[in-house]
């Protein structure tokens, strides 16, 4: 067992070139923490470990300021940089010299594009040396649009750190640089010098193109797919075709390089599910199916090689498995040390002797450790929500039940802390996607409602990704149908177990979960007292037409959408907007005005339909917010509105209002 410090509260003190994390024990929480403690961005958002393991970087908030801090593991502060309201997407080390920060922003597009706005991603290099300048990639060139379209990894080539990104190269004309193709080329960037050069050409606009970059910084594999027909081709290092096929739904793609870097692993979705194949880069022989009996949750790749080195296996508690025997033994030690919590291996140094681990679950609102495997110690980096003490974190567990048709299902059940799990008011909280799933982790939405006395069930309905391919495919064409009754069947199971009061249930969710919330009180009747839809879909035909148009009217996309949603002629029959007059409970609509995933128009049209039908509703518009609730201010606003709405129509400790 690793030795661990007790993590119940964190303060970060910074001063005169030194910093340290101070841990203290708060008094027992007699009252629930304020809603802001759940809704704001975590105090510790992201952590990354350097190649040697001697340095780490964190994104944190101190006294209201969001900061990037770079430390030596001795806790000596090397660099402090304010990140303000940047929407952060990832944080990774470039060796030991610098970190690469990926951010995004919602940008408006001029007339003539298939969409009004898009999410623009950027990569920023921040050296650990405070005297060295920070740079945004591509800013050295007037010929490259200053947005990143895919991150293909970091490699050390000829002693220099180079990053590989998708970038749109402009064409030079008599009046300056203009946009030619919207397809990205592969751009190599000397990260510490901010010098860019094109590594591989873009495809034509008729194709999608993807690459794998090997340990030497060379293109090992290129994949092209016809946007119209789904015909695809793999080309090896010499641009020689090594495999080809056709997937009309577009579900084929690159996974990564094989264990030794001499093979490619790719996937193809067939009639029986998604299959992974491995093939030598030379193209010799036939593709061989790999990991056929393994339900993979996540894959691990070499820090600077692109080769697969391990994976986590699906289960109630996913387990990390590495191909290297010594690494795998170390990973098992980590698993045993954190056996009582849900955990993830987030990062590691070059020899896997120091590993970054994140935990959460019952009594843990999110904690980060640097594990020194040789010393059998787990040094705390910090906690994500210092305003929520451990005793205020409600119990989290997996709840199993059966659907009406007998299908085995499960969900994540969060219960109020310190309260008997008997006859409780309940929130059904289906996840987004719908290709996603929930694990028994700390969930800020679920815990906020549990802290106010509600049981919360996050059902993994058919179509979720926590089981095999057959289970995922069982959701095809089931929007508003079996996917919907899987949610209400979970409520019925909670009632049968004596946990929930059937007369005190609400339904809430975001994205697909928002759709399910709307469907729960329009397509279904008399089950829920209220519904909260955050960035939810209200009109499936509108969603189909929007995605088809913004996707360039691709034949592949059309096939994929029809496969997922069902026949376009039937979409109105499962669209909540079309059944607004049937709404059996009040509805709260919340939507970010900068959403580039689910059109803001979806909530506008639902609000108008409810108004025309004379049904009770409230529409909250989040200014400057995207699909992912990336900003603290609007996250807090959403959660406060949702909690107030549910407490109005389904109070936790009162009888049903007249």
C-alpha positions in Angstrom: 0.0 0.0 0.0 1.3 3.4 -0.9 1.7 6.0 1.8 -0.7 8.9 1.1 -1.2 12.3 2.7 -4.7 13.1 3.9 -6.3 15.3 1.2 -9.3 17.1 2.6 -8.5 20.7 1.9 -5.9 22.6 -0.1 -4.4 26.1 -0.1 -1.8 27.1 -2.5 0.6 29.8 -1.2 2.9 31.5 -3.7 5.6 34.0 -2.9 9.0 35.2 -3.9 9.9 32.4 -6.2 8.8 29.5 -3.9 5.5 27.7 -3.6 4.0 24.9 -1.6 0.7 23.2 -1.1 -0.7 23.4 2.4 -3.2 20.8 3.6 -5.5 21.4 6.5 -8.5 19.6 8.0 -11.8 21.5 8.0 -14.5 21.3 10.6 -17.3 18.8 9.9 -19.7 20.3 7.4 -23.0 20.9 9.2 -24.6 22.5 6.2 -24.3 21.6 2.5 -21.6 23.5 0.7 -22.8 26.4 -1.4 -23.9 25.7 -4.9 -20.9 27.6 -6.2 -18.5 25.0 -4.8 -20.0 22.5 -7.2 -20.6 24.7 -10.3 -17.3 26.6 -10.6 -14.4 25.2 -12.5 -12.3 22.9 -10.4 -9.6 24.6 -8.3 -7.2 22.1 -9.9 -8.3 21.6 -13.5 -5.3 19.9 -15.2 -2.0 18.4 -14.1 0.9 17.1 -16.3 4.2 15.3 -15.5 7.4 16.0 -17.3 9.5 13.4 -19.2 12.0 12.9 -16.3 9.2 13.2 -13.6 11.2 15.9 -11.9 8.7 18.7 -12.9 5.0 19.1 -13.1 2.5 21.7 -14.3 -0.9 22.6 -13.0 -3.8 24.7 -14.1 -5.3 26.1 -10.9 -7.3 29.0 -9.4 -5.9 31.0 -6.6 -7.9 34.0 -5.1 -10.0 34.1 -8.2 -7.1 34.0 -10.7 -6.7 31.1 -13.1 -3.0 30.3 -13.4 -0.6 27.9 -15.0 2.1 27.0 -12.5 5.2 25.0 -13.3 7.1 23.3 -10.4 9.9 21.1 -9.7 8.7 18.2 -7.6 10.7 19.7 -4.7 7.9 22.3 -4.9 10.1 25.0 -6.2 8.0 27.3 -8.4 9.6 27.7 -11.8 7.0 29.7 -13.7 3.6 31.4 -13.1 1.4 32.5 -16.0 -2.1 33.9 -15.9 -4.5 32.1 -18.2 -7.6 34.2 -17.5 -10.8 33.0 -19.3 -9.0 30.8 -21.8 -11.0 27.6 -22.6 -8.4 24.9 -21.8 -8.5 21.6 -23.6 -5.3 19.8 -22.7 -1.9 20.2 -21.0 1.2 18.2 -22.0 4.9 18.4 -21.5 7.5 18.9 -24.2 10.3 16.9 -22.6 11.3 18.8 -19.5 11.8 22.1 -21.3 8.2 23.4 -21.8 4.5 22.6 -21.7 2.1 22.6 -24.6 -1.3 24.2 -23.8 -4.2 23.5 -26.1 -7.1 26.1 -25.9 -10.2 26.8 -28.0 -12.4 29.8 -28.7 -15.7 30.2 -30.6 -15.1 32.1 -33.8 -17.6 33.6 -36.2 -17.3 32.8 -39.9 -18.0 35.1 -42.8 -20.9 34.5 -45.2 -20.4 31.6 -47.6 -19.4 28.9 -45.1 -21.6 26.0 -44.3 -21.8 27.1 -40.6 -21.9 30.5 -38.9 -19.2 29.7 -36.3 -16.7 27.0 -35.3 -14.5 26.1 -32.4 -11.0 27.3 -33.2 -8.2 25.3 -31.4 -4.8 26.8 -30.7 -1.5 25.4 -29.3 0.7 27.5 -27.0 4.2 26.6 -26.0 5.2 27.8 -22.5 8.8 27.1 -21.5 9.6 26.2 -17.9 12.3 28.9 -17.9 10.4 32.1 -17.0 12.8 34.2 -19.1 11.9 32.4 -22.3 9.0 33.7 -24.3 5.7 31.9 -24.8 4.6 31.3 -28.4 1.5 30.3 -30.2 2.2 27.7 -33.0 1.8 28.9 -36.6 2.3 32.6 -35.8 5.7 32.5 -37.5 4.0 32.1 -40.8 1.6 34.3 -42.8 0.7 31.3 -44.9 -0.9 29.2 -42.2 -4.2 29.9 -40.5 -3.6 30.4 -36.8 -5.8 27.5 -35.7 -4.9 23.9 -35.1 -6.9 21.2 -36.8 -5.7 18.0 -35.0 -2.7 17.3 -32.8 -0.6 14.4 -34.1 1.9 14.3 -31.3 5.3 15.5 -30.1 8.6 13.9 -31.2 12.3 14.5 -30.5 14.0 14.7 -33.9 17.7 15.4 -34.3 17.8 16.6 -30.7 15.0 19.1 -31.2 11.4 18.9 -30.0 8.9 19.0 -32.8 5.1 19.0 -32.8 2.8 17.8 -35.5 -0.5 19.5 -36.2 -3.1 19.9 -38.8 -3.0 23.3 -40.3 -4.7 25.1 -43.2 -2.2 26.5 -45.7 -3.2 29.7 -47.6 -2.6 30.2 -51.3 -0.5 33.2 -52.4 -2.1 35.5 -54.9 -1.6 38.9 -56.5 -3.6 40.6 -53.6 -2.1 38.5 -50.8 -2.9 35.2 -49.1 -6.3 33.6 -49.7 -8.1 30.4 -48.6 -7.9 27.6 -51.1 -8.8 24.3 -49.6 -10.4 24.0 -46.2 -8.6 20.6 -45.7 -5.6 20.7 -43.3 -2.1 19.8 -44.3 0.3 18.2 -41.7 2.6 20.9 -40.3 5.8 20.2 -38.4 6.7 22.8 -35.8 10.0 23.2 -34.0 8.3 23.9 -30.7 11.0 25.7 -28.9 11.9 27.9 -31.9 8.3 28.3 -33.2 9.4 27.5 -36.7 6.8 25.8 -39.0 7.1 23.9 -42.2 4.7 21.7 -44.2 5.3 18.0 -43.7 2.5 16.4 -45.8 0.0 17.8 -48.2 -3.7 18.3 -47.6 -6.3 16.1 -49.4 -8.8 17.5 -51.8 -12.1 18.7 -50.3 -13.7 15.4 -51.5 -11.7 13.4 -49.0 -11.0 13.2 -45.3 -7.3 12.7 -44.5 -5.6 11.4 -41.3 -2.0 10.6 -40.5 0.2 8.7 -38.0 3.7 10.1 -37.2 6.4 7.7 -36.2 9.2 8.2 -33.5 11.4 9.8 -36.1 8.9 12.5 -37.1 8.0 10.9 -40.4 4.6 10.0 -41.7 4.2 6.3 -41.1 0.6 5.9 -42.4 -1.9 8.1 -44.2 -5.6 7.3 -44.4 -7.9 8.9 -47.0 -11.7 8.4 -47.1 -14.1 9.6 -49.8 -16.7 11.8 -48.2 -19.4 10.7 -50.6 -18.9 6.9 -50.9 -16.9 5.9 -47.7 -14.2 4.3 -49.8 -10.9 4.4 -47.8 -7.3 3.7 -48.5 -4.3 3.2 -46.2 -0.9 4.3 -47.5 2.4 3.3 -45.9 5.7 5.3 -45.6 6.4 5.2 -49.3 2.7 6.3 -50.1 2.2 2.7 -51.3 -1.4 1.4 -50.7 -1.3 -1.2 -48.0 -5.1 -1.7 -47.4 -8.4 -0.4 -48.7 -12.1 -0.8 -48.1 -15.5 0.8 -48.1 -17.6 2.0 -45.1 -20.6 3.9 -46.2 -21.2 5.1 -42.7 -17.6 6.4 -42.4 -16.8 4.3 -39.4 -13.3 3.3 -40.1 -10.1 5.0 -39.0 -6.6 4.9 -37.5 -5.9 3.8 -34.0 -2.1 4.1 -33.8 1.1 2.3 -34.5 1.7 -1.2 -33.2 3.8 -2.1 -30.2 7.1 -2.0 -32.1 6.2 0.9 -34.5 6.4 -1.4 -37.5 2.7 -2.0 -37.9 -0.5 0.0 -38.0 -3.6 -0.6 -36.0 -6.9 0.5 -37.6 -10.6 -0.1 -37.0 -13.5 -1.0 -39.2 -17.1 -1.2 -38.1 -18.8 -4.3 -39.6 -22.2 -5.9 -39.2 -21.0 -7.6 -36.0 -19.5 -4.5 -34.4 -16.2 -2.6 -34.4 -13.1 -4.7 -35.2 -9.5 -3.7 -34.8 -6.9 -4.9 -37.3 -3.1 -4.9 -37.4 -1.0 -4.8 -40.6 2.7 -4.3 -41.3 3.6 -0.9 -42.7 5.0 -2.6 -45.7 1.6 -4.0 -46.5 2.8 -7.6 -46.6 0.2 -10.1 -45.6 -3.4 -9.7 -44.7 -4.7 -7.6 -41.8 -5.0 -9.6 -38.6 -7.7 -8.9 -36.1 -6.4 -7.9 -32.6 -8.0 -7.4 -29.2 -11.1 -9.2 -30.4 -12.2 -10.3 -26.9 -11.1 -7.1 -25.2 -13.6 -4.4 -24.3 -11.3 -1.4 -24.5 -12.1 1.9 -22.6 -9.0 3.8 -23.4 -5.6 3.3 -25.2 -2.2 4.4 -24.0 0.5 5.4 -26.5 4.2 6.1 -26.0 4.9 9.7 -25.0 7.0 10.4 -28.1 6.6 7.4 -30.4 2.9 7.0 -31.3 3.1 3.3 -30.6 0.5 1.6 -28.5 1.8 0.6 -25.1 -1.4 -0.4 -23.1 -5.0 0.2 -22.5 -7.7 0.3 -19.9 -10.2 -2.5 -19.9 -13.9 -1.7 -19.5 -15.6 -2.8 -16.3 -17.3 -1.4 -13.2 -13.8 -0.1 -12.4 -11.7 0.1 -15.6 -8.2 -1.5 -15.1 -5.0 -0.3 -16.8 -3.0 -2.9 -18.6 0.4 -2.3 -20.1 2.3 -4.6 -22.5 5.6 -4.2 -20.8 5.7 -6.6 -17.9 7.5 -4.3 -15.5 5.2 -1.4 -16.3 2.2 -3.6 -15.9 3.3 -4.8 -12.5 3.7 -1.1 -11.4 0.2 -0.3 -12.8 -1.3 -3.1 -10.7 0.3 -1.7 -7.6 -1.4 1.6 -8.3 -4.7 -0.1 -8.8 -4.4 -1.9 -5.5 -3.3 1.2 -3.7 -6.5 3.1 -4.8 -8.8 0.1 -4.7 -11.6 1.9 -2.9 -11.8 4.8 -5.4 -12.4 5.3 -9.1 -9.0 6.2 -10.6 -7.2 7.1 -13.8 -3.6 7.0 -14.8 -3.3 10.4 -16.3 0.5 10.8 -17.1 3.9 9.2 -16.4 7.6 9.8 -16.8 9.7 8.1 -19.4 10.5 4.9 -17.4 7.1 4.8 -15.6 8.7 5.1 -12.2 6.7 8.3 -11.4 3.0 8.2 -12.3 0.3 10.9 -12.2 -3.0 9.5 -10.8 -6.4 11.1 -10.4 -9.0 9.7 -8.0 -12.6 10.5 -7.2 -15.7 8.8 -5.7 -17.3 8.4 -2.3 -15.7 10.9 0.0 -13.4 12.3 -2.7 -14.4 15.2 -4.9 -11.3 14.8 -7.1 -7.7 14.4 -6.0 -4.3 14.2 -7.8 -1.2 12.3 -6.7 2.3 11.8 -8.0 3.1 8.2 -7.3 6.7 7.2 -6.8 6.5 3.5 -7.4 10.0 2.6 -6.1 9.4 4.5 -2.8 5.8 3.2 -2.6 4.6 6.7 -1.9 1.8 8.9 -3.3 2.5 12.5 -2.9 -0.6 14.7 -3.0 -0.6 17.4 -5.7 -4.0 18.9 -4.6 -7.7 18.6 -4.7 -10.2 19.8 -7.3 -12.9 21.2 -5.0 -11.4 22.3 -1.7 -14.8 23.9 -0.7 -16.4 20.4 -0.6 -15.1 18.4 2.4 -15.0 14.6 2.1 -17.9 14.1 4.5 -20.1 16.2 2.1 -19.4 13.9 -0.9 -22.3 11.6 -1.2 -21.9 7.8 -1.6 -21.4 6.7 -5.2 -22.1 3.2 -6.5 -23.1 1.2 -9.5 -26.8 0.3 -9.6 -27.9 -2.6 -11.8 -31.4 -3.2 -13.2 -33.2 -4.6 -16.2 -35.0 -2.9 -19.1 -38.6 -3.8 -20.0 -37.3 -6.1 -22.7 -34.9 -7.9 -20.3 -31.7 -6.1 -21.3 -29.2 -5.9 -18.4 -28.4 -2.3 -17.6 -26.6 -0.3 -15.0 -26.2 3.3 -13.9 -24.3 5.4 -11.4 -26.2 6.1 -8.2 -25.3 9.1 -6.0 -27.0 9.4 -2.7 -27.3 12.3 -0.2 -24.5 12.2 2.4 -25.5 11.2 5.9 -29.1 10.3 4.9 -30.9 7.0 4.7 -31.4 5.8 1.2 -35.2 5.4 1.6 -38.1 6.9 -0.3 -36.0 9.8 -1.6 -36.8 12.4 -4.2 -34.9 11.5 -7.3 -33.2 13.1 -10.3 -32.7 11.0 -13.4 -29.5 12.4 -15.1 -28.8 10.6 -18.5 -25.5 11.4 -20.1 -24.8 13.2 -23.3 -23.4 11.7 -26.5 -25.4 9.5 -26.7 -22.1 7.6 -27.3 -20.7 7.9 -23.8 -21.1 6.4 -20.4 -20.9 7.3 -16.7 -18.6 5.7 -14.1 -18.8 5.8 -10.3 -16.9 9.0 -10.0 -17.6 12.4 -8.4 -20.0 14.2 -10.7 -20.5 17.9 -10.0 -24.1 17.9 -11.2 -25.1 14.8 -9.3 -23.3 15.7 -6.1 -24.8 19.2 -6.1 -28.3 17.7 -6.1 -27.4 14.9 -3.7 -26.1 17.6 -1.3 -29.6 19.0 -1.2 -31.3 15.7 -0.4 -31.9 14.1 -3.8 -30.9 10.6 -5.0 -29.4 10.9 -8.5 -29.2 8.1 -11.1 -27.1 8.4 -14.2 -28.3 5.5 -16.4 -26.1 3.9 -18.9 -28.9 3.2 -21.4 -28.5 1.1 -24.5 -26.2 2.9 -27.0 -23.7 3.8 -24.1 -20.1 2.9 -24.5 -19.5 1.0 -21.3 -20.2 -2.4 -22.8 -19.5 -4.3 -26.1 -20.3 -3.3 -29.6 -23.7 -5.1 -29.6 -24.8 -2.9 -26.7 -23.7 0.2 -28.4 -25.4 -0.7 -31.6 -28.6 -1.5 -29.7 -29.2 2.2 -29.5 -29.3 2.8 -33.2 -32.7 4.2 -34.1 -33.9 4.2 -30.5 -33.9 8.0 -29.7 -37.2 8.5 -27.9 -37.9 4.8 -27.9 -36.0 2.1 -26.0 -33.2 4.5 -25.1 -35.8 6.6 -23.4 -37.6 3.8 -21.6 -34.2 2.5 -20.4 -34.1 5.8 -18.3 -37.5 5.5 -16.8 -37.0 1.8 -16.2 -34.1 2.9 -14.0 -36.5 5.0 -12.0 -38.9 2.1 -11.7 -36.0 0.0 -10.4 -35.1 2.6 -7.8 -38.7 2.7 -6.6 -38.9 -1.1 -6.4 -35.7 -1.1 -4.3 -37.3 1.4 -1.9 -34.7 4.1 -2.7 -36.9 6.5 -4.6 -40.4 8.0 -4.2 -42.1 7.6 -7.6 -44.1 10.8 -7.1 -41.0 12.9 -6.6 -38.9 12.5 -9.7 -37.4 15.0 -12.2 -35.3 14.4 -15.3 -32.3 16.5 -16.3 -29.4 16.3 -18.7 -27.2 18.0 -21.3 -26.8 17.5 -25.1 -28.4 14.1 -25.7 -29.3 14.0 -22.0 -31.1 17.3 -22.6 -33.1 15.6 -25.4 -33.9 12.8 -23.0 -35.1 15.3 -20.4 -37.4 16.9 -23.0 -38.7 13.6 -24.2 -39.4 12.5 -20.6 -42.1 15.0 -20.3 -43.4 15.2 -23.9 -43.1 11.7 -25.4 -43.6 10.2 -22.0 -46.4 11.2 -19.6 -46.9 11.4 -15.9 -43.4 10.2 -14.8 -41.6 13.4 -13.9 -42.5 16.5 -12.0 -40.1 18.7 -14.0 -37.4 18.6 -16.7 -34.2 20.5 -17.2 -32.6 20.5 -20.7 -29.1 22.0 -21.0 -28.1 22.4 -24.7 -30.6 19.7 -25.6 -31.9 18.6 -28.9 -35.7 19.3 -29.4 -36.1 18.6 -33.1 -34.3 15.6 -34.7 -35.1 16.6 -38.3 -33.6 20.0 -37.6 -30.5 18.4 -36.1 -30.2 16.1 -39.1 -30.5 18.9 -41.6 -28.1 21.1 -39.7 -25.4 18.5 -39.3 -25.8 17.3 -42.9 -25.4 20.9 -44.2 -22.5 21.8 -41.9 -20.8 18.5 -42.8 -20.7 19.5 -46.5 -23.7 17.3 -47.5 -21.4 14.3 -47.3 -22.9 10.9 -48.3 -20.9 9.3 -45.5 -22.4 11.6 -42.9 -25.9 11.1 -44.3 -25.6 7.4 -43.9 -24.2 7.7 -40.4 -26.9 10.0 -39.2 -29.7 7.8 -40.6 -28.1 4.8 -38.9 -28.0 6.5 -35.6 -31.4 8.3 -35.7 -33.5 6.0 -37.9 -35.6 6.9 -40.9 -35.8 10.7 -41.6 -39.5 10.3 -42.2 -40.0 9.2 -38.6 -37.9 11.9 -36.9 -40.9 14.1 -36.1 -42.5 11.3 -34.2 -39.7 11.4 -31.6 -39.0 15.2 -31.6 -40.1 16.9 -28.3 -40.7 20.2 -30.1 -43.5 18.5 -32.1 -45.2 17.4 -28.8 -44.8 20.6 -26.8 -48.6 20.7 -26.3 -48.3 17.3 -24.5 -45.7 18.6 -21.9 -46.8 17.1 -18.6 -44.5 19.1 -16.4 -42.6 22.4 -16.3 -39.5 22.6 -18.4 -36.3 24.6 -17.9 -34.2 25.3 -21.1 -30.6 26.4 -20.7 -28.4 26.9 -23.7 -25.0 28.6 -24.4 -25.2 31.1 -27.2 -21.8 30.1 -28.6 -22.7 26.4 -28.9 -21.2 24.9 -32.0 -22.3 21.3 -31.3 -26.1 21.6 -30.7 -27.5 24.6 -32.4 -28.8 27.3 -30.0 -31.8 27.3 -32.4 -32.9 24.0 -30.9 -33.8 25.6 -27.5 -35.2 28.7 -29.2 -37.7 26.6 -31.2 -38.6 24.5 -28.1 -39.2 27.6 -26.1 -41.5 29.0 -28.8 -43.4 25.8 -29.1 -44.0 25.7 -25.3 -45.1 29.3 -25.3 -47.5 28.7 -28.2 -48.9 25.7 -26.3 -49.3 27.7 -23.1 -47.1 25.3 -21.2 -44.9 26.4 -18.2 -41.3 26.9 -19.1 -38.2 29.1 -18.5 -35.5 29.8 -21.0 -32.0 30.8 -19.7 -29.5 31.9 -22.3 -25.8 31.7 -21.4 -23.9 34.5 -23.0 -20.4 33.6 -24.2 -20.8 29.9 -23.3 -20.2 26.9 -25.5 -21.5 23.3 -25.5 -19.2 22.1 -22.8 -19.9 24.8 -20.1 -16.3 25.9 -20.2 -16.6 29.0 -18.1 -17.0 29.2 -14.3 -19.5 32.1 -14.4 -22.0 30.4 -16.7 -21.5 27.0 -15.2 -22.5 28.4 -11.8 -25.4 30.2 -13.4 -26.7 27.0 -15.0 -26.4 25.0 -11.8 -28.1 27.6 -9.7 -30.9 27.9 -12.2 -31.4 24.1 -12.4 -31.3 23.7 -8.6 -33.8 26.5 -8.0 -36.1 25.1 -10.7 -36.1 21.6 -9.3 -36.5 22.8 -5.7 -39.5 24.8 -6.9 -41.4 21.9 -8.5 -39.9 19.0 -6.6 -38.7 20.1 -3.2 -36.5 17.6 -1.5 -38.1 17.8 2.0 -41.7 18.9 1.3 -44.9 17.4 -0.1 -45.8 18.0 -3.7 -46.8 21.6 -4.2 -50.5 22.3 -5.0 
